[in-house]
Amino acid sequence: MKIIKVENPSIGANCAFEIYRVALSQGANVFGLATGSTPIELYKRFVESDLDFSNSTAINLDEYLGLSGDDKQSYRYFMNQNLFNSKTFKASFVPDGTNPDHNAATKSYDQIIQENPIDIQLLGLGRNGHIGFNEPGTPFDTTTHIVDLTQSTIDANARFFEKESYVPTQAISMGIASVMSAQKILLMAFGKEKAEAVAKMVHGPITEDLPASVLQRHNDVTIIIDNAAATNL
Ligand code: GLP
């Protein structure tokens, strides 16, 4: 794991931006993208830049179950607002949280990933070490699947909803095997509430109890953390 420790999230976004600039210039064109507050600054940099994603495909990690793309809390809406409405991509995929046929929804997303091997997978980090919506206990060999969110994740994400009771309790997420199939992985984590998960991800045993620890097995992982998230290292 290559660890880049930065003074603050804004410098972290600059570092990540540089990685994408170089990757694009070297021909990378399938980007696994993430939601959450962590990548917002990076997406701003993309929008303000002259980077050309018009030949690129975006494949997002996850979506709440039951929310359509018009719902302001959906991850499709988030991605449209923060990136896709302002930057043209050849195609952008987000798992379909509205398809009642879960088997069809997960299978078709796996097919999208298979047909578009991911060059760089961007990840945030859950406070409990989750990546995407792969909660602790998720087998490492999972592909796209339906997830029951843990209380810790519901609590953490409640800040985006009017009331905690509005936070969906299930999601559809790319699996850990899908994440690990990316050629390169870039994880960003900022703030002291991520410090424990960061330390376990980097130094802890590789265990399904801390999903991000699986990244120790990938041969091209870059982690961008700020001082606060690095406290326990
Ligand atoms: C959600 C998302 C994850 C994200 C995590 C951290 O659970 N499904 O992909 O990494 O939140 O979010 P934040 O960046 O807001 O801390």
Boltz pocket constraint, residues with backbone or C-beta under 6 A from the ligand:
constraints:
  - pocket:
      binder: B
      contacts: [[A, 34], [A, 35], [A, 36], [A, 37], [A, 38], [A, 39], [A, 61], [A, 62], [A, 123], [A, 124], [A, 125], [A, 126], [A, 127], [A, 130], [A, 131], [A, 132], [A, 133], [A, 153], [A, 157]]
      max_distance: 6.0
